[in-house]
Each structure stands twice: as structure tokens, then as C-alpha cells.
Amino acid sequence: MTDNRLPIADMLKDMIKINAVIATELVQLVENSSRLIRGGDVPETCKVQHQALKKEVIEIAEKWCDTCQTLRAHNLDHE
């Protein structure tokens, strides 16, 4: 082992953040794909649920990692 190796706790925080980015972007990808397939609009109930899912994922990430400002700003501004 080298002295500059991240402690396991820091590595886990990084992994939580990375997984949150992946999760929120996948939700957005599903919504965008649905919009294309439906020819324009996504049902309002789906939009509300997608926004709630992204918010929940971000809150989980923020619980463990205090560097999620960009994640929050980017994902909660999507339409």
C-alpha cells in the first residue's frame, strides 16, 4: 500500500456520488427517451415522479458526501 491511498470511507463517499450521478442521469435518459417515443410530451405524473426520484437520490448522496452541489444544480434544473 502507498501512503497516498484514500481511506475506504473516502472511497465509498466517491462511489456513492458517482452512483448518484449515474442514477439521476438514467432517470433523465428514460424521460428523454419517453418524450421521443411519445412524440413530444411525457405524462405529468411521470415528470413529477422522475423529479422526486432524482431529488431522493441527490438527498441520499448528500447524506454521505458534501460535494454534491453540481449534482443537485444540474439534475433539479432538468425538464
Secondary structure, 3 states (H helix, E strand, C coil): CCCCCCCHHHHHHHHHHHHHHHHHHHHHHHHHHHHHHHCCCCCHHHHHHHHHHHHHHHHHHHHHCCCCHHHHHHHHCCC
